[in-house]
Amino acid sequence: MMNLVKTCTQVALHFARHTSLAFSLHRLLIVASLFSLTACVSDTPPDVEAPKITIVGAGVSGLATAKRLTEAGFDVTVLEARDRIGGRTWSYQSNTGATLDLGASWIHGDFAPFEDLAKQQGIELVNTDFENLLIHNSEGQSQHLSEVDTESLINAMQIGVGLANLMGGSASMQDVIDKSWPLLALAGFSRELVDFLVTADIEVSSAASAEDLTVRSYLGDIFAMIIPSEQDESIDEEEERSKNLAFPKGYNQITDYLAEGLDIQLNTTVLDIDYNQDPIRVTTNQGELSSDLIIVTAPIGVLKAGDISFSPALPDWKQQAIEQTGSGLLNKLFLEFPYSFWDQDPDMLGITQPEKGGLALWVNMEKVTRRPTLMAFSAGRSAKALEALSDQQMVDLAMQRLVQAYGKDIPEPINVTRTRWAADPFAKGSYSYESLNAGVLDSLFLSLPVKARVLFAGEATSIDNGSNVPGAYETGLREAERIIEWYR
């Protein structure tokens, strides 16, 4: 009961700080109604002296949960479908010797506990300034992001948010662009530049196309101009955007540390969780096992696909939250070259074309890998379409972009590495986003346990810090503390 009360209070404060007044009141009324759910989620845990705990998934959240519980003296087993730990953190050693993070790459913004964890392990971190962006357009012109009149852009977009919101819950971020366009055109912006900035700032961070992102999350931006919040005054937003800490030797240094001393069974795919009995029966591709508690940290894409069946079926409030939460897609294309030919000062490169699409936003990874390496993003619908291309087709498309910016006398890449996270059977996407039909409390419902037997962790279950690794880490600790409190 106390966990539910604390969670409700947390989500209420979060909504009050980050949304408009009228919309916050609406959400707070919904939060108040959560207390009527107490009977559904406050079941008592198994009455055993030393519960056996099974964790599904050896990603950051699963490993964080397992490490904390193991340190507290619990009997914990981690089941991982892959032949490696890390989940959607994947540090890959290319044949040139470079360490390439194919999944998560950065600690974005200020997540002090997670950053401290890395530093305590002596892990080297290198900053990538996402604001240090040089944009090359299709007409051969270049400009730094600092030269763009972002104030006029933001003002027009905020008006567009208000107009799009009049459409109701079906309004998307693309609706915002369309509603804002007359004002943006009057301010002198080209559609090519606006589309690129939307891709770079919204679609890549959300792992989803503007057409699929709800405008609801951005409604509060209009009121921020009129009613600045205390939090807005205390946070240097420009510094937050500029701080993105990468791992020259790989993000998996974190997961390797978390995995030390744990009982982890690789190549073990969980197929069914029967929690209608004590102990719970878990069916895997390696056989059956029993457990008093189970913590599911599978990606939202896997949950949405129904690859893990539950007996009985999950309650409606949980299943609906799974169905309504978006599973985003962000892919990477790494090109390693014999020498550098691109601008060395900018951390980020934009290569724009009249047609909106993937491979528009690039990262100068040489500062991280210490080798001549560029990495291009593709997000949302564009990323999905590009997954169907062959490796050679992807290289050809990427080189067309680079030739546009730097001319024909550039070398061919000596090594190519790409991701296809949608096609990955144990991920089926990259991370969660707030879809058009998302409920305002979906992340909360995703975080709640079922019958005090089946618990959930992972970035999609984070109320405040979804879609990133520190958020996943925090949810792992959250569920570990929940169990510790049950049996304290």
C-alpha positions in Angstrom: 0.0 0.0 0.0 2.8 2.4 0.9 4.5 1.8 -2.4 1.4 2.7 -4.3 0.8 5.8 -2.2 4.4 6.9 -2.8 4.1 6.2 -6.5 0.9 8.1 -6.8 2.4 11.1 -5.0 5.5 11.0 -7.3 3.5 10.9 -10.5 1.2 13.7 -9.3 4.2 16.0 -8.5 5.7 15.1 -11.9 2.5 16.0 -13.8 2.1 19.2 -11.8 5.6 20.3 -12.7 5.7 19.4 -16.3 2.2 20.0 -17.8 -0.1 22.9 -18.2 -2.4 23.9 -15.3 -5.7 22.7 -16.8 -4.2 19.5 -18.1 -2.4 18.8 -14.8 -5.7 19.2 -12.9 -7.3 16.6 -15.2 -4.4 14.3 -14.7 -4.4 14.8 -10.9 -8.1 13.8 -10.8 -7.0 10.6 -12.6 -4.2 10.1 -10.1 -6.6 10.5 -7.2 -8.7 7.7 -8.7 -5.7 5.4 -8.5 -6.2 4.9 -4.8 -9.3 2.9 -5.8 -6.9 0.4 -7.5 -5.3 -0.4 -4.1 -7.3 -3.6 -3.8 -6.1 -4.7 -7.2 -2.4 -4.2 -6.6 -1.9 -4.5 -2.9 -2.0 -8.3 -2.6 0.3 -9.8 0.0 3.5 -11.4 -1.3 4.2 -15.1 -0.8 4.5 -16.0 2.9 7.9 -17.7 2.7 10.9 -17.0 4.8 13.4 -16.9 1.9 11.7 -16.3 -1.4 13.3 -17.6 -4.6 13.3 -14.8 -7.1 13.6 -15.1 -10.9 14.4 -12.1 -13.1 13.6 -12.2 -16.8 16.3 -10.3 -18.8 20.0 -9.4 -18.2 19.8 -5.9 -19.4 20.6 -2.9 -17.1 17.3 -3.0 -15.2 17.4 -6.8 -14.6 21.0 -6.8 -13.5 20.5 -3.8 -11.2 17.6 -5.6 -9.6 19.6 -8.8 -9.2 22.7 -7.1 -7.8 20.7 -5.2 -5.2 18.7 -8.3 -4.1 21.7 -10.5 -4.1 23.6 -8.0 -1.9 20.5 -8.1 0.4 20.8 -11.9 0.8 18.0 -13.0 -1.6 18.2 -16.1 -3.8 18.2 -14.7 -7.3 18.4 -16.3 -10.8 18.5 -14.2 -14.0 17.2 -15.7 -17.2 18.6 -14.2 -20.4 17.4 -15.2 -23.9 20.6 -14.0 -25.6 24.0 -15.5 -25.6 25.3 -12.3 -23.9 24.3 -9.9 -21.1 23.4 -6.3 -21.7 20.2 -6.4 -23.6 19.9 -3.2 -25.5 23.3 -2.1 -24.4 25.7 -3.9 -26.7 29.4 -2.9 -27.0 30.7 -4.5 -30.2 34.3 -4.9 -31.1 34.8 -4.2 -34.8 37.5 -5.8 -36.8 39.5 -2.5 -36.7 39.6 -2.7 -32.9 37.1 0.0 -32.3 34.5 -0.3 -29.6 31.1 0.5 -31.1 28.0 0.8 -28.8 25.3 -0.5 -31.1 22.5 0.1 -28.5 22.7 2.7 -25.8 25.7 5.0 -26.2 25.4 8.0 -23.8 24.3 9.2 -20.4 22.1 12.1 -21.5 21.8 15.1 -19.2 22.3 15.0 -15.4 21.8 11.5 -13.9 24.2 11.9 -11.0 23.7 8.5 -9.4 24.3 6.6 -12.6 27.2 8.8 -13.6 28.7 8.3 -10.2 28.3 4.5 -10.6 30.5 4.7 -13.8 33.1 6.9 -12.2 33.3 4.7 -9.1 34.3 1.8 -11.4 37.0 4.0 -13.0 35.1 4.0 -16.3 36.3 6.7 -18.7 33.6 9.0 -20.0 33.8 11.4 -22.9 31.3 14.2 -23.6 29.4 14.6 -26.9 27.9 18.1 -27.3 24.7 17.5 -29.3 24.3 21.3 -29.6 27.7 21.5 -31.4 26.0 20.8 -34.7 27.1 21.8 -38.2 24.4 21.5 -40.8 25.1 21.0 -44.6 22.1 21.5 -46.8 21.3 20.2 -50.3 22.3 23.5 -51.9 25.9 23.3 -50.7 25.5 25.8 -47.8 26.5 25.2 -44.2 25.5 26.7 -40.9 26.1 26.0 -37.3 23.1 25.4 -35.1 24.1 28.5 -33.1 23.3 30.5 -36.2 19.8 29.2 -36.4 17.1 31.5 -35.0 15.9 28.9 -32.5 13.9 31.4 -30.5 11.6 32.1 -33.4 11.4 28.4 -34.2 10.4 27.5 -30.7 7.8 30.3 -30.5 6.2 29.2 -33.7 6.3 25.6 -32.6 4.7 26.5 -29.2 1.8 28.2 -31.1 1.6 25.1 -33.3 1.3 22.9 -30.2 -1.7 25.0 -29.0 -3.4 24.8 -32.4 -2.7 21.1 -32.7 -4.0 20.5 -29.2 -7.4 21.8 -30.3 -7.6 18.6 -32.4 -7.8 16.6 -29.2 -6.0 13.4 -28.3 -5.4 12.4 -31.9 -3.0 15.4 -32.5 0.6 14.4 -33.4 3.9 16.2 -33.5 3.5 16.3 -37.3 0.3 18.2 -36.8 2.3 20.7 -34.8 4.8 21.1 -37.7 1.9 21.6 -40.2 0.1 24.1 -37.9 3.4 26.0 -37.3 4.5 26.1 -40.9 2.9 29.4 -42.0 4.7 31.1 -39.1 7.9 29.3 -39.7 7.8 30.3 -43.4 7.2 33.9 -42.5 10.2 33.8 -40.2 12.4 32.7 -43.1 12.8 29.0 -42.3 13.1 26.4 -45.2 11.0 23.3 -44.9 14.2 21.3 -45.4 15.8 22.8 -42.2 12.6 22.5 -40.1 12.2 18.8 -41.1 15.8 18.2 -40.2 15.5 19.9 -36.8 12.4 17.9 -36.1 14.3 14.7 -37.0 17.4 15.6 -35.0 15.7 16.9 -31.9 12.4 15.0 -31.6 12.4 11.9 -33.8 15.9 10.6 -32.9 15.4 11.2 -29.2 12.0 9.6 -29.2 12.9 6.8 -31.6 9.6 7.5 -33.5 8.3 9.6 -36.4 6.6 12.9 -35.7 3.4 11.4 -37.2 3.3 8.8 -34.4 4.2 11.0 -31.4 1.5 12.5 -29.3 1.4 16.3 -28.9 0.2 15.8 -25.3 3.7 15.6 -23.9 4.6 19.0 -25.3 1.5 20.9 -24.2 3.2 22.4 -21.2 5.8 24.1 -23.3 3.3 26.9 -24.2 2.7 27.7 -20.5 6.4 27.6 -19.7 6.7 31.0 -21.3 4.0 32.5 -19.1 4.3 30.5 -15.9 8.0 29.5 -15.4 8.2 26.7 -12.9 10.7 26.5 -10.0 12.3 23.5 -11.7 12.8 25.4 -14.9 14.7 28.1 -12.9 17.0 25.6 -11.1 18.0 23.6 -14.2 20.4 24.9 -16.8 18.6 23.4 -19.8 21.4 24.4 -22.3 23.9 22.6 -20.1 21.6 19.6 -19.9 21.3 19.3 -23.7 25.1 19.7 -24.1 26.0 17.0 -21.6 26.0 13.5 -23.2 28.6 11.2 -21.7 29.9 8.4 -24.0 31.9 5.3 -23.1 35.1 5.0 -25.2 35.6 1.4 -24.0 31.9 0.5 -24.2 28.6 0.9 -22.2 28.9 -2.8 -21.3 31.5 -1.9 -18.7 28.4 -1.0 -16.6 26.6 -4.3 -17.2 29.8 -6.3 -16.7 30.1 -4.7 -13.3 26.5 -5.2 -12.4 26.7 -8.9 -13.5 29.6 -9.8 -11.2 28.8 -12.6 -8.9 25.2 -13.2 -10.2 23.6 -16.4 -11.2 22.8 -15.7 -14.9 21.5 -18.4 -17.3 22.1 -17.4 -20.9 20.3 -18.8 -24.0 17.2 -19.2 -21.8 14.1 -17.8 -23.4 11.0 -17.4 -21.1 7.9 -18.6 -22.9 5.2 -18.7 -20.2 4.7 -17.5 -16.6 2.0 -19.3 -14.7 1.4 -17.2 -11.6 -2.0 -18.7 -10.7 -0.2 -20.9 -8.2 2.5 -20.8 -5.5 5.2 -21.1 -6.4 5.1 -19.6 -9.9 5.8 -22.0 -12.7 8.2 -20.6 -15.4 8.4 -22.3 -18.7 11.5 -21.7 -20.9 13.1 -23.2 -24.0 15.4 -25.1 -21.5 12.6 -26.5 -19.4 10.6 -25.5 -16.4 11.5 -23.9 -13.1 9.6 -22.6 -10.0 9.9 -19.3 -8.3 8.2 -17.4 -5.5 8.5 -14.0 -7.3 9.3 -13.1 -10.8 10.5 -9.7 -12.2 9.9 -9.2 -15.9 12.4 -6.7 -17.5 11.7 -7.7 -21.1 11.6 -4.7 -23.6 8.2 -3.1 -24.4 8.5 -4.5 -28.0 8.6 -8.1 -26.7 5.7 -7.5 -24.3 3.6 -5.9 -27.0 4.3 -8.9 -29.3 3.0 -11.3 -26.6 6.2 -13.4 -26.8 5.8 -14.2 -23.1 2.4 -15.6 -22.2 0.9 -15.1 -18.7 -1.4 -17.5 -17.0 -3.9 -16.1 -16.1 -3.8 -13.3 -18.6 -2.5 -10.0 -17.3 -5.2 -7.8 -15.9 -6.8 -5.3 -18.3 -5.2 -2.2 -16.8 -1.7 -3.8 -17.3 -2.4 -5.2 -20.8 -3.9 -1.9 -22.0 -0.8 0.0 -20.8 1.4 -2.4 -22.7 -0.7 -2.1 -25.9 -0.8 1.7 -25.7 2.9 2.3 -25.1 4.8 2.8 -28.3 7.9 0.7 -29.1 10.3 3.0 -30.9 13.0 2.3 -33.4 16.4 4.0 -33.5 19.1 2.4 -35.7 22.8 3.2 -36.2 25.1 3.0 -39.1 28.8 3.1 -38.3 31.3 3.9 -41.1 35.0 3.6 -40.3 37.4 5.3 -42.7 41.1 5.2 -43.4 41.4 8.9 -42.5 39.1 11.8 -41.5 37.8 14.1 -44.1 34.9 15.8 -42.2 34.7 18.8 -40.0 36.6 18.1 -36.8 35.3 20.7 -34.4 31.6 19.8 -34.5 30.5 16.8 -32.5 27.4 16.5 -34.6 26.8 16.8 -38.4 23.6 17.4 -40.2 23.3 16.5 -43.9 19.8 17.6 -45.1 17.8 17.0 -48.3 14.4 18.3 -49.5 12.9 14.9 -48.8 12.7 14.0 -45.1 14.4 10.7 -44.3 17.0 8.8 -42.5 20.8 9.3 -42.3 20.4 13.1 -41.9 21.9 13.3 -38.4 25.5 12.1 -37.9 27.9 11.9 -35.0 31.7 12.5 -35.2 32.6 9.3 -33.2 36.3 9.9 -33.6 36.3 11.7 -30.3 34.9 8.5 -28.7 36.5 5.7 -30.6 39.8 7.4 -31.4 39.5 6.1 -34.9 38.1 7.9 -38.0 34.5 6.9 -37.5 31.1 8.5 -38.4 27.8 7.2 -37.2 24.4 8.0 -38.7 21.0 7.7 -37.0 17.7 6.6 -38.5 14.5 6.8 -36.5 10.9 5.7 -36.6 9.3 4.9 -39.9 12.4 5.8 -41.8 14.5 3.4 -39.7 12.0 0.6 -40.3 12.2 1.1 -44.1 16.0 1.2 -44.1 16.2 -2.1 -42.3 15.0 -3.7 -45.5 18.0 -2.5 -47.4 21.1 -4.6 -47.9 24.4 -3.5 -46.4 25.7 -2.3 -49.7 22.5 -0.3 -50.3 22.9 1.3 -46.9 26.5 2.2 -47.7 25.6 3.7 -51.0 22.9 5.8 -49.4 25.2 7.0 -46.7 28.0 7.8 -49.2 25.5 9.9 -51.3 24.9 12.0 -48.2 28.6 12.4 -47.4 29.5 13.2 -51.0 26.8 15.9 -50.9 28.5 17.5 -47.9 32.2 16.9 -48.7 32.5 16.2 -52.4 33.5 13.2 -54.4 37.1 12.9 -53.3 36.4 11.1 -50.1 37.5 7.6 -49.3 35.3 4.5 -49.1 34.7 3.1 -45.7 37.0 0.3 -44.6 34.5 -1.2 -42.2 30.7 -1.0 -41.9 28.5 -1.9 -38.9 24.8 -1.4 -38.7 21.9 -2.3 -36.4 18.4 -3.7 -37.1 16.7 -3.4 -33.7 13.2 -4.0 -35.1 14.3 -7.4 -36.5 16.0 -8.4 -33.2 13.7 -11.1 -31.8 14.7 -10.2 -28.2 14.1 -6.5 -28.5 11.6 -5.8 -31.4 12.5 -2.1 -31.2 14.8 0.2 -29.3 12.9 1.9 -26.5 9.4 3.2 -25.5 7.7 6.4 -26.6 4.4 8.0 -25.9 2.2 7.0 -28.8 -0.9 8.8 -30.2 -3.3 6.5 -28.2 -1.2 6.4 -25.0 -2.9 6.8 -21.7 -1.6 9.5 -19.3 -0.8 6.9 -16.7 0.5 4.1 -18.8 4.1 4.2 -17.4 2.6 4.0 -13.9 0.4 1.0 -14.7 3.5 -0.6 -16.4 5.4 -0.2 -13.1 2.8 -1.8 -10.8 3.1 -5.5 -9.7 0.4 -8.1 -10.4 -0.9 -10.1 -7.5 2.4 -9.3 -5.6 3.9 -12.1 -7.6 4.8 -10.7 -11.0 6.8 -7.5 -10.9 8.0 -5.3 -13.8 11.1 -3.2 -14.4 12.7 -1.6 -17.5 12.8 1.9 -19.1 9.2 1.7 -20.2 8.1 1.4 -16.6 9.9 4.6 -15.5 7.5 7.4 -14.6 10.1 10.2 -14.9 13.1 8.8 -16.9 11.8 6.5 -19.6 13.6 5.7 -22.9 17.1 5.8 -21.3 19.5 3.6 -19.4 19.6 5.5 -16.2 15.8 5.3 -16.1 16.1 1.5 -16.6 18.6 1.3 -13.8 16.4 3.2 -11.4 13.5 0.9 -12.1 15.6 -2.1 -11.3 16.5 -0.6 -7.9 12.8 0.4 -7.4 11.7 -3.2 -7.7 14.5 -4.5 -5.6 13.6 -2.1 -2.8 9.9 -3.1 -3.2 10.8 -6.7 -2.4 13.2 -5.8 0.4 10.4 -3.8 2.0 8.0 -6.7 1.7 10.4 -9.1 3.5 12.2 -6.6 5.8 
